[in-house]
């Protein structure tokens, strides 16, 4: 998702990547985006796209070497019937149909931002489609609408919010496009757009009456009822006389936001997905590593939010940083620096053992019965009398 995450591929040293401030060093196994349909799992890495058939395990790989992509740094993927869409850091939008690729470059005119680059490629971090066939792509401080006719229109974010980078884009059943962004001062937070309308900053901290005071919004998903869920870091009162920034899950039902406290302020979900039962699966942000200058991504655990109860599932394999989560039936896929980690039937395993550079990864055969308080915080000592959460259920001690 990040422009700084540009992979340097060296023929003689395939695991060397570029270390950029604020972001982890990528390898050839780092999985930036995941998607699926009834037949395949789509694994997007900075250097190419791998398609894994669910039934046979057969892999199809599209890369720059195969002539399918013109640039590295692939950040966004979207699926349409018979067509795969992939976006790169450099404004390159590629559609792949019947194995053939078609690439177009997309430039944004930032207009009044003459002190910056007036015309620059859109660092594509999100791709969505509305019901009218319009394609909306988004990256650094702007979005671009591509109409079915081929006409294109770019829109920059409001002046006071210049410097934002889109983290994620989702679209709800009303064709409203929701955008989470970071980067400008404390961050825009949540932005809304409908093709043909204007860009609206929903959680603007400078407005007089925002629906919530957010300093950061990251992961988003649409649930089975068409409601928007977002991961946020904002100020809230959790005890009488005590107000602090906390990590939240917010649900928007079209009229109002309902807030659920999920932990310390740092643990804003970076990626989330709703399953068939209405549970929200997410990856919390890891504490920053100031020695390496790395922040914003996750190191687990995999979390499940079910009607106010948080269950955390931890793995005992080395994954590096984690970037995305996807849910397909009863399986949860996690995109990591070492490949795709799959959680199903109560245990973890790699999507492809050898893909992560290990032949026999150690996996959790059964989940430990860890105990959490009602805020979802794991207890390191034996709990005293009270109500706690264990195995996703409330228990009395």
N, C-alpha and C positions, 0 to 999 in steps of 0.2 A: 504494500500500500504506500510505501514511502519513496519519495524521489531519491533520497540519499541511499537507498538500498539497491545500488547498482552492482550487479555481480560481475567480477572480473574472472573470466574463464581462461585458465592457462592449460595448454595441452599437456604439459608435463606434470602439472600439479593441480588436479581437479578439485581439491578441497580448499583452495585458497580463495578468500573473498575479501572485499573491501571493508575495513573497519571505519565506520562513520560515527561521529559524535551523536549521542542520543539513541543510536540504533545498533542492534547486534550485527555481527559479521555473518553474512550469509554463506552457505555452502551450496554445492550442487544438489543437496538433499532438502534444503529449506523449502517448506510448502507454504506459500503465501495465501492461496485461496483454494477452497474446495467447493465442488458442486456435484450433483448427481441427478440422474433421471432413472427411468425404470430399468435400463439396461446397464449403464456404466457409472463409474465414479471418475470425476474429472479432477486431476491433481495439477495445480498451476504452481510452477516454480519460476524463479527469476529468469531462467534460461530456456524455458520451454513448457509444453503441456503434455501430460501423460494421461492416457485414457485407459482405465482398467475395466475389463468386462467382468461384471459381478458373477456370472455363471462359470466362465471358463478360465478367468484370470489372465486372459490374453491382454497384452499391453500394446497400445499404439502411441508412438511418441512423435510430437510435432516440435520442431526446434528451429533455430536460425540456420543450423547446418543443413536441415532438410529443405530450407527455402520458404518456410511458412511464416517466419517473423523477420522483420528488418532490423529490430533493435532488441537488446536485452532489457532487463528490468521490467518484466511483466507483472502487473499489479492487480488486474481486475478481470473477472470472467463472468459471463452471463450466457444462459442457454435459451435458445429458441428452437422450435421444431426444425430439425434437420440442419441447424446452424449453430456453431459455437462462436461467441464473440469474446475477444481478448484485447485488453488495453495495456499500453506500456507507459513508462515514465515520460516518453518523448512525444506524446500526442499521437502515437500510432494506434489506430483501431483496426484490428484484423478480424475478418469473418471467415470461418472455415466451413465449407459445405462440400460434401462428397470428397473430402480429402484435399480440396483445392482452396487456396488462401487468396483473399482480396484485402489489401491494406490501403487505408487512407490516412492522411495526416491532418490533425485538427489543431488550429491555432486560435488563441483568444486575443482579442483586442482589449487591453485593459483601460483604454480611453484616458481617463484623467490621471492615471498613474504614470505620468510621463517620466518621473524620476526613476522609475524602474524600466524594465524592458517593455516597450509599448506593445509589441507583438511577440508572443511567446507560445511554445507548444503547451497543450494541456497535459499535465501529468495525470494520466487517467487512473483514478483510484476507485471508481465506481461506474457501473453501467446498469441502467434499468430501462424497461420498455413499458409504455402505457397501453391502454386498450385500443388506442387509435393508431398504433404502429409507430409512434414517435420514439426515437432512441434518445435518451438523455445520458450524457457522460459528464463526469466531473472530476476535478483535480485541484490544482492550486488556486484558491480564491475565485473560482469560476465554475460554471457549468455550461454545457453546450447542447443545444437541441438539434437533432437531425430529423427532419420531417420525411415522410415516405416519398416525397417528391425529390429528395436529395438536397433540398435547401437546408442551410445551417444557420443557426442564430446562437451567439454566445452572450452570456450574461455574467458580469462580475458581481461579487458580493458588495454590500454597501461600503462606502468609503471608510468608515470608522473601523471596519473589520478587515481591512486589507492585511494580508499575510497569513490567512487561514489556509489550511490544507484539509481537504475532505478526508475523513476517516472512513466513512461508510455511507451508502445510499440504499434506501429501501422504498418500495412503493406499496400503498395500501389499496383496498378495493375501490376507493373513490378516485384513483389516479393521482392522489396527493403524494408527492415525492418528499421524503424526509431525509435530511442530510445531517450527519454529525461531523463536526469539524474541530480542529485544534490549531493552535499556533499564534493567534493574535492576542497579545496580552494574556488574559486569563482564558481566552478561547471563546469563540462564538457560542459553542454549545450546540443547540438544536436549531435547524433551519428548515423551512418548509417552502415547497415550490409546486405549482401546478402549471403544466404547459399552457402558455398563453397568458399567464398571470405574472405577478411580481414576486421577487424573492422576499420572504418574511423571516426575520430573525426572531424565533419564538422565545428563547431564553436569554435575551439581551439583558445583562446585568445593569445597563445604563437606563433601561426603561423604568417608568414609574411603577408599573404593576405587572411584572412578569409572572407567569404561572408558577415558576419555581426559580430560585436563585442558584444557578449552576455555574461552576467554574470549569467544568469539563463534561462532555458527552462523547461516548465512544461507541460501544456495541449497540446494535438495534436488531429487532426482528418484528414480524407481523404474526400474531397468534392465529389460532383456528377460527376465531370470531372476527378477524379483521382488525383487531386492536393493535396499536403500536406499543412495543416495549422498548425502553432505552436503558442503558447503563449510564449513571450520572454520578458526579461528585458535587454535592452542594450542601449548603448550610441548613441545618435542621436542629430542632430542639428534641433531644432524646430523653432528657431527664428534666425535672423541675429545676429551673435556674441554671441549666447547663446547655449551651448551644455550641455546636462544633460542626466542622465539615465531616460528612460521612459518605460512604459509598451507598448508592441507592439503585434499586430497580424501580422504574416508573412505568405505569400502564396508562395509556391514553385511550379512552373509549369514544372519542369524538366530541366529548363535552368537557371532561376534566381529567386531571392527572391524579392517579393514586400512587402514593409513594410507599415503598417497602425498604426498610433498612437492612443492609446485607453485610455490613462490616466497616472496618476502618477506611478512612478516606482514600487510601492508596488503592484499594481493591475494586476500582471501577471495572466492570466487565469490558474486555476488549472485543469480544465476539460472543454472540448468543444466537440460539435457535430454539424454536418451539417444536415439541414432538407431537405425535398423534393424540396424546392424552392431555395436552395443554400444559405440560411441564416445560419450564424454561431452563435449558442447559447453557452454561456460560463458562468462560475462562476469566478469572480475576487478574488484574494487573499485578505484576510482581514489584516489590520494592526496588527503587533505582539502585544500580550499581555505580556509585560515584567514582570508584577506582577506574572503571572502564568507560564512564560517561554514557551508560546504557540505561534507558528507561522506556516506559510506555507499553512493553509487551509482557507476556505471561510466562510463568513457570509452573502453572497448575495451582491447585488441583482442579480436576473437572468437577463443576458444581451443578447441582440440580435444584431448582426452586419449584416447589410443589405446594401451592396454596399456603404460602408463608413459611414452610419448612424447608431448610437448606440441608442437603446431603452433599458431602464432599468426598470424592473418590480420588485417592492418591495412587500413583504408580511408582514402581521401583526400578525403572529403566532410565537411562540418560537420554533426555529428549532435546536438550538445549532449550532455546526459547520457543514458545508456542504462539501462533499467529491467528488461527481461525478454528471454528468448530462447525460441524455440519451434522445433521441428524437424518438418518435414512432408516425408517422402520424402527427396529429395536436396537440399532447400532448407532453409536456416536463416533464420528471421525474427528480427529484433532490434527491439524497441520503443525508440524514441529520442524526444528532444524535437522532432525534425523529421519524425516519421513512422516508417514501417516500412522498415527497411533489409533487403534480401534478399541472402543469399549463396548463389549456385548457379553451377555450371560454372566455378568458380575466380574469379568476379568478383562485385562488389557492384552492386546497383541498387536504386532506390526501388520500393516496391510500387506507388505511384502517383506519377508525377513531379510533378504539380502539387500533390499533397497536402502536400508539405513546403515549399511556398511558393517553389519554384524550378521553372523550366520545363525546363532541361537540366542536371541534376546531373552532376558529374564522377564517374565510377566507375572502379574498378580493372579494366582489361581483362585483366590477368594478374597473378598474385601474384609479388612479389619474392622472390628466393631468400635470405631472411634466415637468419642462423646463430644458434643458441642453444647454451648449454652444457647439460649433462645435467640441470640443475635447472630448465631452461626459461627461463633468463634470456637476453635478447637481447644479442648481442655488438656493440659499437659499433666495434670495430677488427678488423683481419684476424686470424683465429685462428692460434695457433701450433700446434705438433704436439700431437696428442691426438685424442680422440673427441668429436664434436659432433653436433648435430641440424640438419639442413637439409631443407626440404620434407617434414617429418614422418618422416625417416629418419636413422639414425645413419650418420655419415660419418667416415672417418679422414683426418687431415691429417698 
